[in-house]
Amino acid sequence: AGTATLYVAPTRDYRGLQMGKQRWFASLPAHPLTRLYEPDADHLHSPDAAAPEVVTWIAQVANQN
């Protein structure tokens, strides 16, 4: 419960994953630094599309500890 999570859900992901993202994100334990990030990418290209946000989020989490 004390761990922040960055949940990456690309906007052009597989339909089944898109349909479940809100429910899965909502099921994460509450944490002020937990984020849902939705890059404009498909499933295969989401790591590259999310990389800048991942770096920013890691820096934010590291500065809170």
Secondary structure as a PSIPRED ss2 file (coil, helix, strand):
# PSIPRED VFORMAT (PSIPRED V4.0)

   1 A C   1.000  0.000  0.000
   2 G C   1.000  0.000  0.000
   3 T C   1.000  0.000  0.000
   4 A C   1.000  0.000  0.000
   5 T C   1.000  0.000  0.000
   6 L E   0.000  0.000  1.000
   7 Y E   0.000  0.000  1.000
   8 V E   0.000  0.000  1.000
   9 A C   1.000  0.000  0.000
  10 P C   1.000  0.000  0.000
  11 T C   1.000  0.000  0.000
  12 R E   0.000  0.000  1.000
  13 D C   1.000  0.000  0.000
  14 Y C   1.000  0.000  0.000
  15 R H   0.000  1.000  0.000
  16 G H   0.000  1.000  0.000
  17 L H   0.000  1.000  0.000
  18 Q H   0.000  1.000  0.000
  19 M H   0.000  1.000  0.000
  20 G H   0.000  1.000  0.000
  21 K H   0.000  1.000  0.000
  22 Q H   0.000  1.000  0.000
  23 R H   0.000  1.000  0.000
  24 W H   0.000  1.000  0.000
  25 F H   0.000  1.000  0.000
  26 A H   0.000  1.000  0.000
  27 S C   1.000  0.000  0.000
  28 L C   1.000  0.000  0.000
  29 P C   1.000  0.000  0.000
  30 A C   1.000  0.000  0.000
  31 H C   1.000  0.000  0.000
  32 P C   1.000  0.000  0.000
  33 L C   1.000  0.000  0.000
  34 T C   1.000  0.000  0.000
  35 R E   0.000  0.000  1.000
  36 L E   0.000  0.000  1.000
  37 Y E   0.000  0.000  1.000
  38 E C   1.000  0.000  0.000
  39 P C   1.000  0.000  0.000
  40 D C   1.000  0.000  0.000
  41 A C   1.000  0.000  0.000
  42 D E   0.000  0.000  1.000
  43 H C   1.000  0.000  0.000
  44 L C   1.000  0.000  0.000
  45 H C   1.000  0.000  0.000
  46 S H   0.000  1.000  0.000
  47 P H   0.000  1.000  0.000
  48 D H   0.000  1.000  0.000
  49 A H   0.000  1.000  0.000
  50 A H   0.000  1.000  0.000
  51 A H   0.000  1.000  0.000
  52 P H   0.000  1.000  0.000
  53 E H   0.000  1.000  0.000
  54 V H   0.000  1.000  0.000
  55 V H   0.000  1.000  0.000
  56 T H   0.000  1.000  0.000
  57 W H   0.000  1.000  0.000
  58 I H   0.000  1.000  0.000
  59 A H   0.000  1.000  0.000
  60 Q H   0.000  1.000  0.000
  61 V H   0.000  1.000  0.000
  62 A H   0.000  1.000  0.000
  63 N H   0.000  1.000  0.000
  64 Q H   0.000  1.000  0.000
  65 N C   1.000  0.000  0.000
